Amino acid sequence: MAKSAFVTGGTGFIGINLVKQLVDKDWDVTALHRAQSDLSTIKQLPVTLVE
């Protein structure tokens, strides 16, 4: 069973680095982002995005 995480601020400096580390460790990640956030980096990762 895979571990899962919900990251608030997933597109921010700390959030994106946390998301990358979790994905590298095979976690299922859901990331919360604001409507005006730049999603270019996080969209390249296998992450579920929530606005």
Secondary structure, DSSP 8 states (H G I E B T S, - for coil): ---EEEEETTTSHHHHHHHHHHHHTT-EEEEE--TT---TTGGGSSEEEE-
